[in-house]
């Protein structure tokens, strides 16, 4: 692996945040994949966003306020890759049991490892994979 010059950003944490149309629906989807709700952000009792936890991974979800219009397209041109040491087939099975439709069933990759793809309710694409042992 190449050495990264110390003048470059040395992130210790990265947590993308997605703006979603229906926070409750998105929570159900991500909990079905195995994420757990960590922090919650509310205003006057209304849930506005959450930080999801999956091992060391973090993913924020925020309720769209639709200030940019309800027809705003989400998820185009973006894929989130999630690596795990867990059994990919088991994760995919639990996701399907929770109502998720997989874009691709678990498969072995030509470069090694195994994974599957899924799209969240707003069109954000995810690949969950395990590297070859």
HURA-V509746 format. One record per residue. RES is the residue in three letters. PHI is phi in whole degrees, -180 to 180 (none if undefined). OMEGA is omega as a letter, one per 40 degrees, with the letter a starting at -180 (none if undefined). NEAR is the number of other C-alpha atoms within 12 Angstrom. Layout:
((RES & PHI & OMEGA & NEAR) (RES & PHI & OMEGA & NEAR))
//
This chain:
((UNK & none & a & 3) (UNK & -71 & i & 4) (UNK & -80 & i & 8) (UNK & -94 & i & 10) (UNK & -57 & a & 8) (UNK & -67 & i & 8) (UNK & -75 & i & 8) (UNK & -87 & i & 8) (UNK & -56 & i & 10) (UNK & -118 & a & 11) (UNK & -65 & i & 10) (UNK & -107 & a & 8) (UNK & -162 & i & 11) (UNK & -139 & a & 13) (UNK & -138 & i & 19) (UNK & -63 & i & 21) (UNK & -129 & a & 21) (UNK & -109 & i & 33) (UNK & -91 & a & 32) (UNK & -120 & a & 32) (UNK & -76 & a & 31) (UNK & -137 & a & 24) (UNK & -58 & a & 30) (UNK & -62 & i & 22) (UNK & -64 & i & 21) (UNK & -66 & i & 34) (UNK & -59 & i & 36) (UNK & -59 & i & 23) (UNK & -61 & a & 34) (UNK & -69 & i & 38) (UNK & -65 & i & 30) (UNK & -65 & i & 26) (UNK & -81 & i & 37) (UNK & 112 & i & 30) (UNK & -73 & i & 28) (UNK & -119 & i & 24) (UNK & -77 & i & 26) (UNK & -98 & i & 21) (UNK & -73 & i & 18) (UNK & -128 & i & 22) (UNK & -118 & a & 20) (UNK & -126 & i & 13) (UNK & -137 & a & 10) (UNK & 53 & i & 7) (UNK & 82 & a & 9) (UNK & -99 & i & 14) (UNK & -72 & a & 21) (UNK & -106 & a & 25) (UNK & -175 & i & 31) (UNK & -144 & i & 33) (UNK & -111 & i & 30) (UNK & -89 & i & 32) (UNK & -121 & i & 24) (UNK & -145 & a & 24) (UNK & 61 & i & 17) (UNK & -82 & a & 17) (UNK & -80 & i & 25) (UNK & -131 & i & 25) (UNK & -146 & i & 33) (UNK & -90 & i & 31) (UNK & -127 & i & 38) (UNK & -128 & i & 31) (UNK & -69 & i & 30) (UNK & -65 & i & 26) (UNK & -91 & i & 17) (UNK & 62 & i & 16) (UNK & -63 & i & 11) (UNK & -98 & i & 12) (UNK & 99 & a & 11) (UNK & -76 & a & 16) (UNK & -91 & a & 12) (UNK & -61 & a & 17) (UNK & -78 & i & 19) (UNK & -123 & i & 24) (UNK & 81 & a & 21) (UNK & -76 & i & 15) (UNK & 75 & a & 11) (UNK & -136 & i & 18) (UNK & -136 & i & 20) (UNK & -102 & i & 27) (UNK & -98 & a & 22) (UNK & -120 & i & 30) (UNK & -101 & i & 24) (UNK & -147 & i & 26) (UNK & -100 & a & 19) (UNK & -79 & i & 22) (UNK & -70 & a & 21) (UNK & -63 & a & 30) (UNK & -64 & i & 26) (UNK & -67 & i & 23) (UNK & -63 & i & 35) (UNK & -63 & i & 32) (UNK & -63 & i & 21) (UNK & -65 & i & 22) (UNK & -63 & i & 31) (UNK & -65 & i & 26) (UNK & -63 & i & 17) (UNK & -86 & i & 20) (UNK & 107 & i & 21) (UNK & -75 & i & 28) (UNK & -104 & a & 23) (UNK & -78 & i & 30) (UNK & -76 & i & 22) (UNK & -147 & i & 23) (UNK & -68 & i & 25) (UNK & -54 & a & 26) (UNK & -146 & i & 23) (UNK & -81 & a & 18) (UNK & -90 & i & 17) (UNK & -60 & a & 10) (UNK & -89 & a & 12) (UNK & 107 & a & 13) (UNK & 89 & a & 22) (UNK & -147 & a & 31) (UNK & -167 & i & 35) (UNK & -147 & a & 36) (UNK & -120 & a & 31) (UNK & -151 & i & 34) (UNK & -119 & a & 29) (UNK & -77 & a & 38) (UNK & -59 & a & 28) (UNK & -102 & i & 31) (UNK & 96 & i & 24) (UNK & -76 & a & 30) (UNK & -96 & i & 26) (UNK & -131 & i & 30) (UNK & -122 & i & 31) (UNK & -111 & a & 37) (UNK & -143 & i & 32) (UNK & -126 & i & 27) (UNK & -70 & i & 22) (UNK & -63 & i & 18) (UNK & -83 & none & 10))
//
